[in-house]
Each structure stands twice: as C-alpha cells, then as structure tokens.
Amino acid sequence: MPSKRFGEFLIKKNVIDANALVEVLHIQGTRSIMQLGEIAVKNKILTPEQLLEILNVQSSIDERFESIALLLGYLDQDEIDKLVDLQVNEKQMIGEILITQNKMTQDQLDLLLEEFQTV
C-alpha cells in the first residue's frame, strides 16, 4: 500500500492536514534505519564477534560493510540481498509515526486501514 495514497486518504478523512502529512513523510524519509550489521546479528546471520571484526576492518579501510563481509567469508551475496530486503522493511509506516506522535491510537489506525483497503 503506497504511503502517499494512505496519507491522501487520511487528509480526505480529516484525520490530518497537508502540513501534517508533509511532516510525517519527512520523518519517514529521514528516520534512521537499522544498519545491515545490526539486522544480521538480530536475525542470527552473523555473530556479534563477526560483526565487530567486520566493523574493525571497515574502520581501517574505505570499503562498504557488505564488501568486507564477503571478503571475510562471513556473508554470501544471497545473505546480503536478504539483509537489504529486511532493512527496507524496517521503514516505519505513516500510521506508526502518527501513533508515536500521539495523533491517533492503534485502534483508530486499524479502523482507518480497514476502511482504506475497501476504497
């Protein structure tokens, strides 16, 4: 479900105004997402010790995390692709941001999402 469309739906329902939508979209776009190494440890793809070794190597050479993990043999390309997919899915949705801003409750979001899906 595209965020922009749900945001427009919220405006039409007078849940938020255009300025609030712009603010939420800005927050959504700038909120830091979990780093690949954190996701790898969280999903037991890397051990904390392996992550530290990769980060230590990374601090001494100018290479991306993925390249070093491949070079050290800790990750293969399929695992990196999986981690990138997981990282993309970590993005916080508009409704979740509005809940954290106390602009709606989870129950209100659930009802609005249900209605939105029927539109």
Buried (B, 14 or more C-beta within 10 A) or exposed (E): EEBEEBBEBBBEEEBBEEEBBEBBBEBBEEEEEEBBBBBBBEEEBBEEEBBEBBEEBBEEEEBEBBBBBBEEEBBEEEBBEBBEEBBEEEEBBBBBBBBEEEBBEEEBBEEBBEEBEEE
